Amino acid sequence: MSSLTSALRERSLRDLAPVAIPAGLLLGLAYLAYDGIGMRPLLMLAVGGCGLALILRPWLGIPALVIAATALPMELSTGTDVALNYATLLVPLLGMLWLVRGLLAGHIAWRRSPVDVSWVLLLLSGLLSLAIGRATWDPGVPVRGSFILVQLAQWAIYAFAALAFWLPGMIGDADAIRRSAWVLLFFGGTLALLRLLPLTAPVAASFTTAAFYRAPFLVLLTGVAGGQLFFNEGLSVGRRAFLAALLLALVYQSTFEGRLSVSEWVGVWAVLAVLVWQRFPRLRWVALTVIVVLLIAGILFPSLYEFAGGQLRWEESGASRLLLIERVLRATERNPLTGLGPAAYRPYTSLEPLRYGSALWFYPQVNSHNNYVDVYSFYGIVGLGLFLWFAVSLWRQLAAAVARTDEGSFAHGYTAGMLAVWIASLVIMLLADWMLPSVYNIGFEGFQASLLAWLFLGGVAVFSRAPGVEA
């Protein structure tokens, strides 16, 4: 009996270790991080309970991210120009839990993706650009002592985007991705609908984040909802009705309420166009013919120009952005190969006054409002080339996943939706720093929207038939 008791005790301790040790780490971190005294025990219990749930059910981390990014409108001060939020902090925490759990279990599950190499090299090029930029910094350009923290925060946005992209592959469970997608649709979609209704809009707006008026979140919701509505043949009538209502709401919000925000309606309609292109191949030639006729007749571009606000909107926003981009590109001539370093063009571009029309800014606070220009200025030709490699590789991975999944299934709708999301994302990145925000513009607040887009884009790896890697 004693030997049996001893064996059970040893096995219980061995089975409990992957849960108890990370939970203990979370409790300790919570105790050290919280300044209050009376609330510390409650906070420790809450964090410990969440940690236990995430370790026992790792896939819950994805719904947790969805909720944090959409319904926790709180920021944490860092003492610099950069503020953080809970969704952003949850990403490295989930990565740490995955790593600790894997090490304690004796193996680390990893779902290989064709874009992994380009992601890693892009992050490494960012660190290289940071080091070179600091070493060659112009002493005539003043910066505060905390500027290095701002630069690290800018690099962290890229790192957290990559980590969010990898999280589904770390979990490696297709059912978890399916459940998480429906959490996004039912939770995020319901909040989006409530924000449009006059009676519920004030209440809904009070506990939702900035993600709901950011283009990447609208693009993501449209892609996931449209992918399921167009391709998933197993949906119930109720779910089809909900998805149809959600799509109509997203089209209304982006096209009418957000009409002057070109990124919103361009992103949503780009997603719908790619979905229709995939779902109805016989209509492709008809659509192309209509577009060509409108182009030849000189109707298409003038109509879109007027819809976007016309000359007045161009003078207010469009032309000024070209001036900002020109200033950033000129500053980057200092080191076009590896760039100025993360977030580094702001000090360089503020040295000279900036004139636009009759306005003159003596101390301009410059943002390029263009993701591709940002990547080039931060990381140079090397970094921009790596990002374009990543973009094409992800496009090919998504297209291959659509072809591999069974028609009429959830997976087929999911992968088709993500292909549309990625193409639309590449488009809106021309209009602002949406997917990889600048800390000085969209920042970590807006990153909550693109964070979810990266998360669900990474979920496509789970539906790939390439074998996972275990180490």
C-alpha positions in Angstrom: 0.0 0.0 0.0 2.8 2.4 0.9 4.5 1.8 -2.5 1.2 2.4 -4.3 0.7 5.6 -2.4 4.2 6.7 -3.1 3.8 6.0 -6.8 0.5 7.9 -6.9 2.1 10.8 -5.1 5.0 11.0 -7.6 2.7 10.8 -10.6 0.4 13.5 -9.1 3.3 15.8 -8.6 4.6 15.2 -12.1 1.2 15.8 -13.6 0.6 18.9 -11.5 4.0 20.5 -12.3 3.0 21.9 -15.7 0.1 23.6 -14.0 1.4 24.6 -10.6 4.8 26.1 -11.6 3.5 28.6 -14.3 0.6 29.5 -12.0 3.1 30.2 -9.3 5.0 32.4 -11.7 1.9 34.3 -12.5 1.0 34.8 -8.9 4.4 36.1 -8.1 4.3 38.5 -11.1 0.9 39.8 -10.0 2.1 40.3 -6.5 5.2 42.3 -7.6 3.4 44.3 -10.3 0.4 45.5 -8.3 0.9 48.6 -6.1 -2.2 48.3 -3.9 -2.2 46.2 -0.7 -5.9 45.4 0.0 -6.6 44.1 -3.5 -3.4 42.1 -3.9 -5.0 38.8 -2.7 -8.0 39.2 -5.0 -5.8 40.1 -7.9 -3.5 37.1 -7.2 -6.5 34.8 -7.2 -7.9 36.2 -10.4 -4.6 36.1 -12.3 -3.8 32.6 -10.9 -7.2 31.3 -11.9 -6.8 32.7 -15.4 -3.3 31.3 -15.6 -4.6 27.8 -14.6 -7.4 28.0 -17.2 -5.0 29.0 -19.9 -2.5 26.2 -19.1 -5.2 23.5 -18.9 -7.0 24.9 -22.0 -4.4 26.8 -24.0 -6.9 27.6 -26.8 -8.8 29.9 -24.4 -6.0 32.4 -24.9 -7.4 33.2 -28.3 -10.9 34.1 -27.1 -9.2 35.9 -24.2 -7.3 38.1 -26.7 -10.5 38.8 -28.6 -12.3 40.0 -25.5 -9.3 42.0 -24.2 -8.8 43.7 -27.6 -12.5 44.6 -28.0 -14.0 45.1 -24.5 -11.2 46.4 -22.2 -10.7 50.1 -23.1 -8.0 50.7 -20.5 -4.5 51.8 -21.0 -1.4 51.6 -18.9 1.1 54.5 -18.7 4.8 53.7 -19.4 6.1 57.2 -18.5 6.9 57.8 -22.2 4.9 58.9 -25.2 3.7 55.3 -25.5 0.8 53.7 -23.6 0.1 50.0 -23.4 -3.1 48.0 -23.1 -4.1 44.6 -21.8 -4.5 42.9 -25.2 -1.0 43.8 -26.1 0.4 42.6 -22.8 -1.5 39.3 -23.1 0.3 38.3 -26.3 3.8 37.8 -24.7 2.1 36.3 -21.6 0.5 33.6 -23.8 3.8 33.0 -25.5 5.5 32.6 -22.2 2.9 30.1 -21.0 3.2 28.1 -24.1 7.0 28.0 -23.7 7.0 27.1 -20.0 4.3 24.5 -20.6 6.2 22.9 -23.4 9.5 22.8 -21.5 7.9 21.2 -18.5 6.1 18.7 -20.7 9.3 17.7 -22.4 8.4 18.8 -25.9 7.4 22.0 -27.7 4.7 21.6 -30.3 5.1 23.9 -33.3 3.1 24.1 -36.5 5.6 25.1 -39.3 4.5 27.9 -41.6 6.1 29.0 -44.9 6.4 32.6 -43.7 8.3 31.8 -40.5 11.8 32.5 -41.9 10.7 35.9 -43.4 9.1 36.9 -40.1 12.2 36.0 -38.0 14.5 37.8 -40.5 12.3 40.9 -40.5 12.5 41.0 -36.7 16.3 40.5 -36.7 16.6 43.2 -39.3 14.7 45.5 -37.0 17.2 44.9 -34.2 20.1 45.4 -36.7 18.6 48.7 -37.8 18.1 49.8 -34.2 21.8 49.1 -33.4 23.1 50.8 -36.6 20.8 53.8 -36.2 21.9 54.3 -32.6 25.5 54.0 -33.4 25.3 56.5 -36.3 22.9 58.9 -34.7 23.4 62.5 -35.8 24.5 64.3 -32.6 22.7 67.4 -33.9 19.3 65.7 -33.6 18.2 66.0 -30.0 16.2 63.2 -28.3 15.2 62.4 -24.8 16.9 59.8 -22.7 13.8 57.6 -22.8 13.8 57.6 -26.6 15.4 54.1 -26.7 12.3 52.8 -24.9 10.1 54.3 -27.6 12.2 52.6 -30.2 12.0 49.3 -28.4 8.2 49.7 -28.2 8.1 50.3 -31.9 10.1 47.1 -32.5 7.8 45.3 -30.0 4.8 46.0 -32.2 6.4 44.0 -35.0 7.4 41.3 -32.5 4.0 41.1 -30.9 2.3 40.9 -34.4 4.6 38.0 -35.2 3.9 36.3 -31.9 0.1 36.8 -32.3 0.5 35.2 -35.8 2.3 32.2 -34.3 -0.1 31.7 -31.3 -2.6 29.5 -33.2 0.2 27.3 -34.5 1.5 26.9 -31.0 -1.9 25.6 -30.0 -2.3 23.5 -33.2 -6.0 22.7 -32.7 -8.4 23.2 -35.6 -11.4 23.0 -33.3 -9.9 25.7 -31.1 -9.6 28.0 -34.1 -13.2 27.2 -35.1 -14.5 28.0 -31.6 -12.4 31.2 -31.4 -13.7 32.4 -34.8 -17.3 32.1 -33.5 -16.3 33.9 -30.3 -15.0 36.7 -32.5 -18.2 36.7 -34.6 -20.7 36.5 -31.8 -18.9 38.7 -29.2 -17.2 41.2 -31.5 -20.1 41.1 -34.0 -22.8 41.7 -31.4 -20.9 44.6 -30.0 -20.5 46.0 -33.5 -24.2 45.8 -34.0 -25.0 47.4 -30.7 -22.7 50.3 -31.5 -24.9 51.1 -34.5 -28.3 51.0 -32.8 -29.3 54.4 -31.4 -30.6 53.1 -28.0 -27.5 50.9 -27.3 -24.7 52.8 -29.0 -23.8 55.0 -26.0 -23.6 52.1 -23.6 -21.7 49.8 -26.1 -19.3 52.6 -26.9 -18.4 53.1 -23.2 -17.0 49.6 -22.8 -15.5 48.9 -26.3 -12.0 49.7 -27.5 -10.7 51.7 -30.4 -10.6 48.5 -32.5 -14.2 49.1 -33.6 -13.4 52.2 -35.6 -10.1 50.9 -36.9 -10.0 49.5 -40.5 -8.2 46.2 -39.7 -10.9 45.1 -37.3 -13.7 45.9 -39.8 -11.7 44.0 -42.5 -11.3 41.0 -40.2 -14.9 40.8 -39.1 -16.0 41.2 -42.8 -13.6 38.4 -43.9 -14.5 35.9 -41.2 -18.3 36.6 -41.4 -18.3 36.7 -45.2 -16.1 33.6 -45.5 -18.6 31.5 -43.4 -21.7 33.0 -45.1 -20.4 32.4 -48.6 -18.6 29.1 -48.2 -19.8 27.2 -45.1 -22.7 25.0 -46.2 -23.3 23.6 -42.8 -24.6 26.8 -41.2 -28.0 26.9 -39.5 -30.6 29.4 -40.6 -30.0 31.4 -37.4 -26.3 31.7 -38.0 -26.8 32.7 -41.6 -29.2 35.4 -40.6 -26.8 36.7 -38.0 -23.9 36.8 -40.4 -26.0 38.5 -43.1 -27.1 41.2 -40.6 -23.5 41.6 -39.4 -22.2 42.0 -43.0 -24.9 44.6 -43.8 -24.0 46.5 -40.6 -20.3 46.5 -41.5 -21.0 47.7 -45.0 -23.3 50.5 -43.7 -20.8 51.6 -41.0 -17.8 51.7 -43.4 -19.6 53.1 -46.4 -21.8 55.7 -44.9 -20.8 56.5 -41.3 -17.1 56.0 -42.1 -17.3 57.4 -45.6 -14.6 60.0 -45.0 -12.3 57.3 -43.6 -11.2 55.8 -46.9 -9.4 52.9 -45.3 -12.7 51.6 -43.8 -14.8 51.4 -46.9 -11.9 50.5 -49.2 -10.9 47.7 -46.8 -14.5 46.3 -46.4 -15.3 46.4 -50.1 -11.9 44.9 -51.0 -12.7 41.9 -48.7 -16.1 41.5 -50.3 -14.7 41.7 -53.8 -12.1 39.0 -53.1 -14.8 36.8 -51.5 -17.1 37.2 -54.5 -14.2 36.5 -56.8 -13.6 33.2 -55.1 -17.2 32.2 -54.6 -18.6 33.0 -58.1 -15.8 32.3 -60.7 -18.3 32.6 -63.5 -18.9 36.3 -62.7 -15.2 37.2 -62.9 -15.2 38.0 -66.6 -18.4 40.0 -66.2 -16.9 42.0 -63.3 -13.7 42.6 -65.3 -15.7 43.8 -68.3 -17.7 46.2 -66.2 -14.6 47.6 -64.6 -12.8 48.1 -68.0 -15.9 49.8 -69.5 -16.1 52.2 -66.5 -12.4 52.9 -66.9 -12.6 53.6 -70.6 -15.7 55.8 -70.1 -13.8 57.8 -67.4 -16.5 57.1 -64.8 -14.9 54.8 -62.2 -12.1 56.9 -60.7 -13.9 60.3 -60.7 -16.9 58.6 -59.0 -14.7 57.1 -56.3 -12.8 60.4 -55.9 -16.0 62.3 -55.3 -17.4 59.6 -53.0 -14.2 59.8 -50.9 -14.7 63.5 -50.4 -13.5 65.1 -53.6 -11.1 68.0 -53.8 -11.9 69.3 -50.4 -11.0 66.0 -48.7 -7.8 65.8 -50.9 -6.7 69.2 -49.8 -7.4 68.4 -46.1 -5.7 65.0 -46.0 -4.5 63.4 -49.2 -2.1 66.0 -50.5 -0.7 66.7 -47.0 0.2 63.0 -46.7 2.2 63.1 -49.8 4.2 66.0 -48.3 4.7 64.0 -45.1 5.9 60.9 -47.1 8.3 63.1 -49.0 9.8 64.4 -45.7 10.2 60.9 -44.4 11.8 59.6 -47.5 14.2 62.5 -47.6 15.2 61.9 -44.0 15.8 58.2 -44.7 18.3 59.0 -47.4 20.8 59.1 -44.5 20.8 55.3 -44.5 18.5 53.8 -47.1 20.0 50.3 -46.8 19.1 49.5 -43.1 17.0 52.5 -42.3 17.1 55.0 -39.5 15.9 52.5 -36.9 12.4 51.9 -35.3 10.5 55.1 -34.8 13.6 57.1 -35.6 12.3 59.4 -38.4 10.2 61.5 -36.0 13.2 63.4 -34.5 14.9 63.7 -37.9 11.9 65.1 -39.7 11.1 67.7 -37.0 14.3 69.6 -37.4 13.0 71.9 -40.2 9.6 73.7 -40.4 7.1 72.2 -42.7 4.9 74.3 -45.0 1.6 73.1 -46.6 -0.4 75.7 -48.4 -0.7 78.7 -46.1 0.1 76.8 -43.0 3.6 76.5 -41.5 4.5 74.1 -38.7 7.7 75.1 -37.0 8.0 71.9 -35.1 6.2 69.3 -37.2 5.2 66.0 -35.7 5.6 63.8 -38.8 4.0 60.5 -39.5 4.1 58.9 -43.0 0.6 57.4 -42.7 1.8 54.6 -44.9 3.0 51.2 -43.6 5.3 50.5 -46.5 7.0 53.9 -46.1 7.3 53.2 -42.3 8.9 49.8 -42.9 11.4 51.3 -45.3 12.3 54.2 -43.1 12.6 52.0 -40.0 14.4 49.0 -41.5 15.6 50.2 -44.9 15.6 48.4 -48.2 16.6 45.2 -46.4 13.6 45.3 -44.1 11.2 46.4 -46.9 12.4 43.5 -49.1 11.9 41.0 -46.2 8.4 42.3 -45.6 7.5 42.0 -49.3 8.9 38.4 -49.2 6.7 37.7 -46.2 3.6 39.3 -47.9 4.0 37.2 -51.0 4.7 34.0 -49.0 1.6 34.5 -46.8 -0.5 35.1 -49.9 0.7 31.9 -51.4 0.1 30.0 -48.1 -3.4 31.3 -47.9 -4.2 30.5 -51.5 -2.8 26.9 -51.0 -4.9 26.5 -47.9 -8.1 27.5 -49.7 -7.3 24.9 -52.4 -6.6 22.1 -49.8 -9.6 22.5 -47.6 -12.9 20.7 -48.3 -15.5 22.8 -50.1 -18.5 23.6 -48.0 -16.6 23.2 -44.7 -15.8 25.7 -42.0 -12.1 25.5 -42.9 -12.8 26.4 -46.5 -14.8 29.5 -45.4 -12.1 30.4 -42.9 -9.2 30.2 -45.3 -11.1 31.9 -48.1 -12.0 34.7 -45.7 -8.4 35.1 -44.5 -7.1 35.3 -48.1 -9.5 38.2 -48.6 -8.5 39.8 -45.3 -4.8 39.6 -46.2 -5.3 41.2 -49.7 -7.4 43.9 -48.2 -4.8 44.5 -45.5 -2.1 45.0 -48.1 -4.4 47.6 -49.7 -5.2 49.6 -46.5 -1.5 49.6 -45.5 -1.1 52.1 -48.4 -3.6 54.4 -46.7 -2.2 54.4 -43.1 0.0 52.4 -40.7 -2.8 50.0 -40.0 -1.3 46.6 -39.7 2.0 47.5 -38.2 1.2 50.8 -36.4 3.7 53.6 -35.7 3.9 54.3 -32.0 3.5 58.0 -32.8 0.3 57.6 -34.8 -2.1 54.7 -34.5 0.1 53.2 -31.7 -0.7 50.4 -29.3 -4.3 51.6 -29.0 -5.0 50.9 -32.7 -2.7 47.8 -32.5 -5.6 46.1 -30.7 -7.4 45.9 -34.1 -4.5 44.7 -36.2 -3.4 42.3 -33.4 -6.6 40.3 -34.0 -6.1 40.3 -37.7 -2.6 38.8 -37.3 -4.0 36.3 -34.8 -6.6 34.9 -37.2 -4.3 35.1 -40.2 -1.9 32.8 -38.3 -4.8 30.4 -37.7 -4.6 29.3 -41.3 -1.4 27.3 -40.5 -3.6 25.0 -38.4 -5.6 24.0 -41.5 -2.5 23.4 -43.5 -1.5 19.7 -44.1 2.2 20.4 -43.5 3.3 18.4 -40.5 4.0 20.2 -37.3 7.5 20.3 -35.8 8.2 19.1 -32.3 11.4 19.8 -30.4 
